[in-house]
Amino acid sequence: MADIADFANDLVQERLDQALAARAAQLSAMPLSSLMFCDECDEPIPEARRLAQPGCTHCVECQSADDVRASRYAR
């Protein structure tokens, strides 16, 4: 049997879901800017990569190494 606390929890959850969806939509609408230099090795990130992958923070070599590391721990 549902009581007032259940209704309140449902309302709070609905509002939280709406706020998170609005935040996700807002973030996806913002243009991402890429870094000029790699976060890991401080080498310049080529312009072609920055244009192809907006928001990138690593050069191709460091991103590849990071992907390999991540795949090992994903199992």
PDB file as gemmi writes it, atoms N, CA and C in Angstrom:
CRYST1    1.000    1.000    1.000  90.00  90.00  90.00 P 1                      
ATOM      1  N   MET A   1       0.846  -1.176   0.000  1.00  0.00           N  
ATOM      2  CA  MET A   1       0.000   0.000   0.000  1.00  0.00           C  
ATOM      3  C   MET A   1       0.894   1.242   0.000  1.00  0.00           C  
ATOM      4  N   ALA A   2       0.679   2.112  -0.944  1.00  0.00           N  
ATOM      5  CA  ALA A   2       1.503   3.308  -1.071  1.00  0.00           C  
ATOM      6  C   ALA A   2       1.045   4.359  -0.067  1.00  0.00           C  
ATOM      7  N   ASP A   3       2.020   4.997   0.545  1.00  0.00           N  
ATOM      8  CA  ASP A   3       1.692   6.082   1.461  1.00  0.00           C  
ATOM      9  C   ASP A   3       2.325   7.377   0.967  1.00  0.00           C  
ATOM     10  N   ILE A   4       2.219   8.421   1.737  1.00  0.00           N  
ATOM     11  CA  ILE A   4       2.696   9.731   1.309  1.00  0.00           C  
ATOM     12  C   ILE A   4       4.210   9.751   1.100  1.00  0.00           C  
ATOM     13  N   ALA A   5       4.956   8.964   1.868  1.00  0.00           N  
ATOM     14  CA  ALA A   5       6.412   8.903   1.696  1.00  0.00           C  
ATOM     15  C   ALA A   5       6.776   8.293   0.344  1.00  0.00           C  
ATOM     16  N   ASP A   6       6.027   7.288  -0.091  1.00  0.00           N  
ATOM     17  CA  ASP A   6       6.276   6.682  -1.400  1.00  0.00           C  
ATOM     18  C   ASP A   6       6.018   7.689  -2.527  1.00  0.00           C  
ATOM     19  N   PHE A   7       4.943   8.432  -2.406  1.00  0.00           N  
ATOM     20  CA  PHE A   7       4.637   9.449  -3.403  1.00  0.00           C  
ATOM     21  C   PHE A   7       5.716  10.529  -3.429  1.00  0.00           C  
ATOM     22  N   ALA A   8       6.186  10.933  -2.259  1.00  0.00           N  
ATOM     23  CA  ALA A   8       7.240  11.954  -2.178  1.00  0.00           C  
ATOM     24  C   ALA A   8       8.520  11.441  -2.808  1.00  0.00           C  
ATOM     25  N   ASN A   9       8.882  10.193  -2.531  1.00  0.00           N  
ATOM     26  CA  ASN A   9      10.085   9.604  -3.129  1.00  0.00           C  
ATOM     27  C   ASN A   9       9.971   9.528  -4.643  1.00  0.00           C  
ATOM     28  N   ASP A  10       8.799   9.159  -5.129  1.00  0.00           N  
ATOM     29  CA  ASP A  10       8.586   9.097  -6.576  1.00  0.00           C  
ATOM     30  C   ASP A  10       8.724  10.476  -7.213  1.00  0.00           C  
ATOM     31  N   LEU A  11       8.175  11.498  -6.549  1.00  0.00           N  
ATOM     32  CA  LEU A  11       8.269  12.857  -7.059  1.00  0.00           C  
ATOM     33  C   LEU A  11       9.719  13.345  -7.081  1.00  0.00           C  
ATOM     34  N   VAL A  12      10.447  13.075  -6.021  1.00  0.00           N  
ATOM     35  CA  VAL A  12      11.851  13.470  -5.966  1.00  0.00           C  
ATOM     36  C   VAL A  12      12.649  12.763  -7.056  1.00  0.00           C  
ATOM     37  N   GLN A  13      12.409  11.489  -7.252  1.00  0.00           N  
ATOM     38  CA  GLN A  13      13.115  10.738  -8.285  1.00  0.00           C  
ATOM     39  C   GLN A  13      12.796  11.278  -9.670  1.00  0.00           C  
ATOM     40  N   GLU A  14      11.534  11.621  -9.907  1.00  0.00           N  
ATOM     41  CA  GLU A  14      11.131  12.178 -11.202  1.00  0.00           C  
ATOM     42  C   GLU A  14      11.825  13.512 -11.458  1.00  0.00           C  
ATOM     43  N   ARG A  15      11.878  14.364 -10.450  1.00  0.00           N  
ATOM     44  CA  ARG A  15      12.531  15.668 -10.596  1.00  0.00           C  
ATOM     45  C   ARG A  15      14.037  15.498 -10.811  1.00  0.00           C  
ATOM     46  N   LEU A  16      14.635  14.555 -10.112  1.00  0.00           N  
ATOM     47  CA  LEU A  16      16.059  14.286 -10.276  1.00  0.00           C  
ATOM     48  C   LEU A  16      16.350  13.783 -11.689  1.00  0.00           C  
ATOM     49  N   ASP A  17      15.526  12.887 -12.187  1.00  0.00           N  
ATOM     50  CA  ASP A  17      15.697  12.382 -13.553  1.00  0.00           C  
ATOM     51  C   ASP A  17      15.575  13.507 -14.575  1.00  0.00           C  
ATOM     52  N   GLN A  18      14.610  14.414 -14.361  1.00  0.00           N  
ATOM     53  CA  GLN A  18      14.437  15.544 -15.265  1.00  0.00           C  
ATOM     54  C   GLN A  18      15.653  16.468 -15.236  1.00  0.00           C  
ATOM     55  N   ALA A  19      16.171  16.723 -14.043  1.00  0.00           N  
ATOM     56  CA  ALA A  19      17.332  17.601 -13.918  1.00  0.00           C  
ATOM     57  C   ALA A  19      18.559  16.984 -14.581  1.00  0.00           C  
ATOM     58  N   LEU A  20      18.758  15.688 -14.397  1.00  0.00           N  
ATOM     59  CA  LEU A  20      19.895  15.017 -15.019  1.00  0.00           C  
ATOM     60  C   LEU A  20      19.766  14.987 -16.536  1.00  0.00           C  
ATOM     61  N   ALA A  21      18.565  14.784 -17.043  1.00  0.00           N  
ATOM     62  CA  ALA A  21      18.358  14.789 -18.489  1.00  0.00           C  
ATOM     63  C   ALA A  21      18.612  16.178 -19.064  1.00  0.00           C  
ATOM     64  N   ALA A  22      18.171  17.211 -18.353  1.00  0.00           N  
ATOM     65  CA  ALA A  22      18.408  18.577 -18.825  1.00  0.00           C  
ATOM     66  C   ALA A  22      19.894  18.895 -18.820  1.00  0.00           C  
ATOM     67  N   ARG A  23      20.599  18.438 -17.802  1.00  0.00           N  
ATOM     68  CA  ARG A  23      22.051  18.671 -17.714  1.00  0.00           C  
ATOM     69  C   ARG A  23      22.771  17.937 -18.848  1.00  0.00           C  
ATOM     70  N   ALA A  24      22.387  16.712 -19.127  1.00  0.00           N  
ATOM     71  CA  ALA A  24      23.015  15.952 -20.208  1.00  0.00           C  
ATOM     72  C   ALA A  24      22.765  16.617 -21.552  1.00  0.00           C  
ATOM     73  N   ALA A  25      21.565  17.126 -21.758  1.00  0.00           N  
ATOM     74  CA  ALA A  25      21.254  17.814 -23.014  1.00  0.00           C  
ATOM     75  C   ALA A  25      22.067  19.097 -23.135  1.00  0.00           C  
ATOM     76  N   GLN A  26      22.234  19.788 -22.043  1.00  0.00           N  
ATOM     77  CA  GLN A  26      23.001  21.034 -22.049  1.00  0.00           C  
ATOM     78  C   GLN A  26      24.469  20.757 -22.356  1.00  0.00           C  
ATOM     79  N   LEU A  27      25.025  19.719 -21.764  1.00  0.00           N  
ATOM     80  CA  LEU A  27      26.434  19.382 -22.006  1.00  0.00           C  
ATOM     81  C   LEU A  27      26.661  18.930 -23.436  1.00  0.00           C  
ATOM     82  N   SER A  28      25.711  18.180 -23.999  1.00  0.00           N  
ATOM     83  CA  SER A  28      25.899  17.699 -25.365  1.00  0.00           C  
ATOM     84  C   SER A  28      25.766  18.830 -26.377  1.00  0.00           C  
ATOM     85  N   ALA A  29      25.081  19.912 -26.005  1.00  0.00           N  
ATOM     86  CA  ALA A  29      24.910  21.039 -26.909  1.00  0.00           C  
ATOM     87  C   ALA A  29      26.123  21.966 -26.900  1.00  0.00           C  
ATOM     88  N   MET A  30      26.944  21.885 -25.867  1.00  0.00           N  
ATOM     89  CA  MET A  30      28.112  22.748 -25.755  1.00  0.00           C  
ATOM     90  C   MET A  30      29.222  22.235 -26.671  1.00  0.00           C  
ATOM     91  N   PRO A  31      29.840  23.116 -27.433  1.00  0.00           N  
ATOM     92  CA  PRO A  31      30.956  22.669 -28.274  1.00  0.00           C  
ATOM     93  C   PRO A  31      32.163  22.325 -27.395  1.00  0.00           C  
ATOM     94  N   LEU A  32      32.767  21.207 -27.679  1.00  0.00           N  
ATOM     95  CA  LEU A  32      33.932  20.787 -26.926  1.00  0.00           C  
ATOM     96  C   LEU A  32      35.188  21.366 -27.557  1.00  0.00           C  
ATOM     97  N   SER A  33      36.115  21.777 -26.734  1.00  0.00           N  
ATOM     98  CA  SER A  33      37.374  22.275 -27.276  1.00  0.00           C  
ATOM     99  C   SER A  33      38.478  21.287 -26.931  1.00  0.00           C  
ATOM    100  N   SER A  34      39.313  21.034 -27.890  1.00  0.00           N  
ATOM    101  CA  SER A  34      40.425  20.107 -27.707  1.00  0.00           C  
ATOM    102  C   SER A  34      41.626  20.851 -27.141  1.00  0.00           C  
ATOM    103  N   LEU A  35      42.476  20.110 -26.474  1.00  0.00           N  
ATOM    104  CA  LEU A  35      43.713  20.687 -25.979  1.00  0.00           C  
ATOM    105  C   LEU A  35      44.736  20.791 -27.108  1.00  0.00           C  
ATOM    106  N   MET A  36      45.635  21.724 -26.990  1.00  0.00           N  
ATOM    107  CA  MET A  36      46.703  21.867 -27.980  1.00  0.00           C  
ATOM    108  C   MET A  36      47.841  20.882 -27.699  1.00  0.00           C  
ATOM    109  N   PHE A  37      48.019  20.541 -26.410  1.00  0.00           N  
ATOM    110  CA  PHE A  37      49.097  19.639 -26.011  1.00  0.00           C  
ATOM    111  C   PHE A  37      48.512  18.490 -25.199  1.00  0.00           C  
ATOM    112  N   CYS A  38      49.108  17.327 -25.360  1.00  0.00           N  
ATOM    113  CA  CYS A  38      48.659  16.110 -24.704  1.00  0.00           C  
ATOM    114  C   CYS A  38      48.766  16.252 -23.181  1.00  0.00           C  
ATOM    115  N   ASP A  39      47.744  15.802 -22.480  1.00  0.00           N  
ATOM    116  CA  ASP A  39      47.744  15.816 -21.012  1.00  0.00           C  
ATOM    117  C   ASP A  39      48.821  14.904 -20.438  1.00  0.00           C  
ATOM    118  N   GLU A  40      49.141  13.854 -21.156  1.00  0.00           N  
ATOM    119  CA  GLU A  40      50.045  12.840 -20.635  1.00  0.00           C  
ATOM    120  C   GLU A  40      51.513  13.125 -20.956  1.00  0.00           C  
ATOM    121  N   CYS A  41      51.821  13.395 -22.223  1.00  0.00           N  
ATOM    122  CA  CYS A  41      53.232  13.519 -22.628  1.00  0.00           C  
ATOM    123  C   CYS A  41      53.633  14.943 -23.007  1.00  0.00           C  
ATOM    124  N   ASP A  42      52.688  15.870 -22.999  1.00  0.00           N  
ATOM    125  CA  ASP A  42      52.931  17.275 -23.334  1.00  0.00           C  
ATOM    126  C   ASP A  42      53.395  17.508 -24.772  1.00  0.00           C  
ATOM    127  N   GLU A  43      53.209  16.531 -25.647  1.00  0.00           N  
ATOM    128  CA  GLU A  43      53.516  16.712 -27.069  1.00  0.00           C  
ATOM    129  C   GLU A  43      52.332  17.408 -27.725  1.00  0.00           C  
ATOM    130  N   PRO A  44      52.561  18.161 -28.804  1.00  0.00           N  
ATOM    131  CA  PRO A  44      51.442  18.811 -29.501  1.00  0.00           C  
ATOM    132  C   PRO A  44      50.485  17.777 -30.097  1.00  0.00           C  
ATOM    133  N   ILE A  45      49.199  18.063 -29.987  1.00  0.00           N  
ATOM    134  CA  ILE A  45      48.180  17.210 -30.595  1.00  0.00           C  
ATOM    135  C   ILE A  45      47.954  17.739 -32.010  1.00  0.00           C  
ATOM    136  N   PRO A  46      48.101  16.885 -33.033  1.00  0.00           N  
ATOM    137  CA  PRO A  46      47.929  17.350 -34.421  1.00  0.00           C  
ATOM    138  C   PRO A  46      46.542  17.963 -34.655  1.00  0.00           C  
ATOM    139  N   GLU A  47      46.511  18.977 -35.503  1.00  0.00           N  
ATOM    140  CA  GLU A  47      45.258  19.674 -35.776  1.00  0.00           C  
ATOM    141  C   GLU A  47      44.205  18.729 -36.355  1.00  0.00           C  
ATOM    142  N   ALA A  48      44.638  17.789 -37.177  1.00  0.00           N  
ATOM    143  CA  ALA A  48      43.682  16.846 -37.770  1.00  0.00           C  
ATOM    144  C   ALA A  48      42.962  16.051 -36.680  1.00  0.00           C  
ATOM    145  N   ARG A  49      43.693  15.641 -35.655  1.00  0.00           N  
ATOM    146  CA  ARG A  49      43.067  14.896 -34.549  1.00  0.00           C  
ATOM    147  C   ARG A  49      42.115  15.798 -33.770  1.00  0.00           C  
ATOM    148  N   ARG A  50      42.534  17.028 -33.519  1.00  0.00           N  
ATOM    149  CA  ARG A  50      41.683  17.951 -32.765  1.00  0.00           C  
ATOM    150  C   ARG A  50      40.381  18.236 -33.501  1.00  0.00           C  
ATOM    151  N   LEU A  51      40.447  18.305 -34.830  1.00  0.00           N  
ATOM    152  CA  LEU A  51      39.236  18.550 -35.617  1.00  0.00           C  
ATOM    153  C   LEU A  51      38.371  17.296 -35.723  1.00  0.00           C  
ATOM    154  N   ALA A  52      39.009  16.141 -35.846  1.00  0.00           N  
ATOM    155  CA  ALA A  52      38.267  14.893 -35.996  1.00  0.00           C  
ATOM    156  C   ALA A  52      37.649  14.419 -34.689  1.00  0.00           C  
ATOM    157  N   GLN A  53      38.301  14.742 -33.562  1.00  0.00           N  
ATOM    158  CA  GLN A  53      37.845  14.278 -32.252  1.00  0.00           C  
ATOM    159  C   GLN A  53      37.730  15.474 -31.309  1.00  0.00           C  
ATOM    160  N   PRO A  54      36.655  16.268 -31.423  1.00  0.00           N  
ATOM    161  CA  PRO A  54      36.519  17.440 -30.558  1.00  0.00           C  
ATOM    162  C   PRO A  54      36.543  17.033 -29.084  1.00  0.00           C  
ATOM    163  N   GLY A  55      37.266  17.796 -28.298  1.00  0.00           N  
ATOM    164  CA  GLY A  55      37.363  17.516 -26.872  1.00  0.00           C  
ATOM    165  C   GLY A  55      38.484  16.569 -26.499  1.00  0.00           C  
ATOM    166  N   CYS A  56      39.335  16.205 -27.463  1.00  0.00           N  
ATOM    167  CA  CYS A  56      40.410  15.262 -27.142  1.00  0.00           C  
ATOM    168  C   CYS A  56      41.433  15.923 -26.214  1.00  0.00           C  
ATOM    169  N   THR A  57      42.000  15.110 -25.343  1.00  0.00           N  
ATOM    170  CA  THR A  57      42.986  15.606 -24.384  1.00  0.00           C  
ATOM    171  C   THR A  57      44.309  14.863 -24.485  1.00  0.00           C  
ATOM    172  N   HIS A  58      44.351  13.823 -25.325  1.00  0.00           N  
ATOM    173  CA  HIS A  58      45.562  13.016 -25.477  1.00  0.00           C  
ATOM    174  C   HIS A  58      45.942  12.912 -26.950  1.00  0.00           C  
ATOM    175  N   CYS A  59      47.233  12.772 -27.209  1.00  0.00           N  
ATOM    176  CA  CYS A  59      47.683  12.493 -28.569  1.00  0.00           C  
ATOM    177  C   CYS A  59      47.288  11.058 -28.928  1.00  0.00           C  
ATOM    178  N   VAL A  60      47.468  10.694 -30.170  1.00  0.00           N  
ATOM    179  CA  VAL A  60      47.045   9.372 -30.635  1.00  0.00           C  
ATOM    180  C   VAL A  60      47.781   8.267 -29.878  1.00  0.00           C  
ATOM    181  N   GLU A  61      49.090   8.433 -29.691  1.00  0.00           N  
ATOM    182  CA  GLU A  61      49.874   7.391 -29.025  1.00  0.00           C  
ATOM    183  C   GLU A  61      49.430   7.188 -27.578  1.00  0.00           C  
ATOM    184  N   CYS A  62      49.243   8.294 -26.841  1.00  0.00           N  
ATOM    185  CA  CYS A  62      48.837   8.175 -25.442  1.00  0.00           C  
ATOM    186  C   CYS A  62      47.410   7.650 -25.324  1.00  0.00           C  
ATOM    187  N   GLN A  63      46.519   8.055 -26.243  1.00  0.00           N  
ATOM    188  CA  GLN A  63      45.153   7.554 -26.221  1.00  0.00           C  
ATOM    189  C   GLN A  63      45.129   6.060 -26.512  1.00  0.00           C  
ATOM    190  N   SER A  64      45.959   5.610 -27.442  1.00  0.00           N  
ATOM    191  CA  SER A  64      46.030   4.180 -27.752  1.00  0.00           C  
ATOM    192  C   SER A  64      46.513   3.390 -26.547  1.00  0.00           C  
ATOM    193  N   ALA A  65      47.551   3.892 -25.887  1.00  0.00           N  
ATOM    194  CA  ALA A  65      48.068   3.213 -24.697  1.00  0.00           C  
ATOM    195  C   ALA A  65      47.012   3.189 -23.598  1.00  0.00           C  
ATOM    196  N   ASP A  66      46.270   4.282 -23.438  1.00  0.00           N  
ATOM    197  CA  ASP A  66      45.221   4.348 -22.431  1.00  0.00           C  
ATOM    198  C   ASP A  66      44.097   3.369 -22.747  1.00  0.00           C  
ATOM    199  N   ASP A  67      43.750   3.245 -24.030  1.00  0.00           N  
ATOM    200  CA  ASP A  67      42.714   2.293 -24.438  1.00  0.00           C  
ATOM    201  C   ASP A  67      43.135   0.859 -24.146  1.00  0.00           C  
ATOM    202  N   VAL A  68      44.399   0.544 -24.393  1.00  0.00           N  
ATOM    203  CA  VAL A  68      44.909  -0.807 -24.111  1.00  0.00           C  
ATOM    204  C   VAL A  68      44.842  -1.081 -22.614  1.00  0.00           C  
ATOM    205  N   ARG A  69      45.281  -0.100 -21.807  1.00  0.00           N  
ATOM    206  CA  ARG A  69      45.220  -0.255 -20.344  1.00  0.00           C  
ATOM    207  C   ARG A  69      43.784  -0.447 -19.878  1.00  0.00           C  
ATOM    208  N   ALA A  70      42.878   0.341 -20.407  1.00  0.00           N  
ATOM    209  CA  ALA A  70      41.478   0.244 -20.012  1.00  0.00           C  
ATOM    210  C   ALA A  70      40.862  -1.106 -20.389  1.00  0.00           C  
ATOM    211  N   SER A  71      41.253  -1.640 -21.550  1.00  0.00           N  
ATOM    212  CA  SER A  71      40.709  -2.929 -21.981  1.00  0.00           C  
ATOM    213  C   SER A  71      41.205  -4.072 -21.097  1.00  0.00           C  
ATOM    214  N   ARG A  72      42.386  -3.927 -20.560  1.00  0.00           N  
ATOM    215  CA  ARG A  72      42.910  -4.977 -19.651  1.00  0.00           C  
ATOM    216  C   ARG A  72      42.135  -5.017 -18.346  1.00  0.00           C  
ATOM    217  N   TYR A  73      41.712  -3.846 -17.859  1.00  0.00           N  
ATOM    218  CA  TYR A  73      41.008  -3.782 -16.578  1.00  0.00           C  
ATOM    219  C   TYR A  73      39.505  -3.932 -16.737  1.00  0.00           C  
ATOM    220  N   ALA A  74      39.008  -3.924 -17.955  1.00  0.00           N  
ATOM    221  CA  ALA A  74      37.560  -4.027 -18.186  1.00  0.00           C  
ATOM    222  C   ALA A  74      37.052  -5.451 -18.047  1.00  0.00           C  
ATOM    223  N   ARG A  75      37.923  -6.393 -18.016  1.00  0.00           N  
ATOM    224  CA  ARG A  75      37.487  -7.802 -17.954  1.00  0.00           C  
ATOM    225  C   ARG A  75      36.968  -8.184 -16.626  1.00  0.00           C  
TER     226      ARG A  75                                                      
END                                                                             
